[in-house]
Amino acid sequence: MSSSQQTVQEIITDLPPAEVLARAKSFFAQRPSLYATFLDKEGPTFCSFRGQGGEEVIVAAMPSPDGRTQVTGSTYLFDMQLARFLTTLPPAGRP
């Protein structure tokens, strides 16, 4: 995986944006201490977290015209944790 692929990660899901963001807040609050984060900022379509050394994780969830939700995550240090979070979301078209 190239550096740019690790920095920005995306998935499309059938979950509504509010559910995606609620899951992100729960997921990142429960990480082991080395990778723990706390909610820094949030809005109707995004939430940002701060972790070790001030590292930032951003998760955005935007509705698309077809009723699905595009989820985009961005980070430099927590790419593995972001990838793990995205795998917890059901991909579009799956029950």
N, C-alpha and C positions, 0 to 999 in steps of 0.2 A: 504494500500500500504506500503510495507516495505521500509526501508531507502534506500536500494540499488536500488529499483524500482524507487524511486523518483530522485536519483542521475543521472541515465542514462535512457533516454527514447528514443524509436525508433518508426519509422513508415516507410512504403514503399509506395511510390507515383509514379505516372506516369509523374510528372513534371520533367523537366531536372534539373540537379544540380544547374546551374546558376540561374534559376528561384527561386528555393528554397532559395538560399542564398540572392537573392534580396528581397524576401519576409521577410526573417528573419531580414535584415537590416531595412526595413521599419517598421516592427512590433515592434521591440525592441526600436526603436527611438521614437515611439509614445506612450509609456506607461506613465501612470500618474507619477508625480514627485517622489513618494516614491519608485516606481519600475522602474524608468527610467535607461537606460543604454546608453553607447556610444560605438561605434565601436572601438575596441582596436587593433586587428590584423585581417588580412584576407589573404586568398590564394585561389587557384582555387577550392578547395574542402571544405573549412571551413571558418568560421568567428567567432571571439571571441569578447565578449562585457564585459565591466566593469560597475558595478553599485555601489549601496550603500555599503560603507565600503570596496570597492575594490573587491566585489564579482564578480566572473567570470561566464559567460554563454558561452558555446561553442556549435556551431551548425556545423555539418559536413554533407555533401551530396555527396555520392559516387554512380556513375553509376554501375549498375549490368549487367551481360551478357545478361539478358532477356530484356534490354531496360528500366527497371524501375530504380528508385533512392532510395537507402537506406539512410534515414535521421536519424542521431543520435544526441541527445542533452545531454549535461551534465552540472550540476550545483548543488550547495548545498543549497543555499538560495532561488533561484528563480524557484523552481520546479513547482509551480502553473502557473507561467507565461510561462515557457517552455512548459508545457502541453497544455496551451491555444494556443500557437503558433502552435504546432503540429496538433491541431484539425482544424486549418485553411487550412491545406494542404489536398487536395483530396486523399483519400486512393487509392492505386493501383486498377485498374479495375473499378473505378467510373468515370463518365463523369465530 
